[in-house]
Amino acid sequence: MSDSARSEPSSRPADPVTEAETRPNTQSEYRFFADIMLGSLARWLRILGYDTAYDNRISDEELVRRCREEERIALTRDRRLVQRRSLHRAILVHSDRLGEQLRQVLAEIGQFPAPERLFRRCLHCNLPLEPADPRVVEVSVPPYVLKTQPRFLSCPACSRVYWAGTHRVRVLQRLREWWPESPGPVEDHRPAESC
Ligand SMILES: [Zn+2]
């Protein structure tokens, strides 16, 4: 997200179509694969803490194979894709507006945004972030940020460093706009100690 030191230094149920039963599940167990047209949705699902694969060069066949093997829910706007019987499960995303897409996906899995899961996953690699020692990340973090931020997280794959920043406030504002009827789940009660 915009708090990445390397990528963006300035700061980042309706008509469900399923091939499998919706199983009782914990939030961390839902995994997605967003198709080529849903890159922004994939990014926001990662912001919300969901394991969301995305590859803008992948073929439909490969996407279907990976969804099946990794038990991922395919997210697509392609009605033909959701009709593939070999898919583990698929959600046909109706809207071209991001907020409505997010609301639909979370409604279909019966969840709301959970503040404790925000900003815990690398937006580029999709991997869970790990705590990082400020002394280790200082070479990739602006001096002011190093002085003012007590805690950093980093990606084990790409080494991008994340910290709490103004982007977090903007993300929370957008979540409140998209879920105005449910202010509780998207309230942020924690100090700015995490990304
Ligand atoms: Zn990464």
Boltz pocket constraint, residues with backbone or C-beta under 6 A from the ligand:
constraints:
  - pocket:
      binder: B
      contacts: [[A, 122], [A, 123], [A, 124], [A, 125], [A, 126], [A, 127], [A, 155], [A, 156], [A, 157], [A, 158], [A, 159], [A, 160]]
      max_distance: 6.0
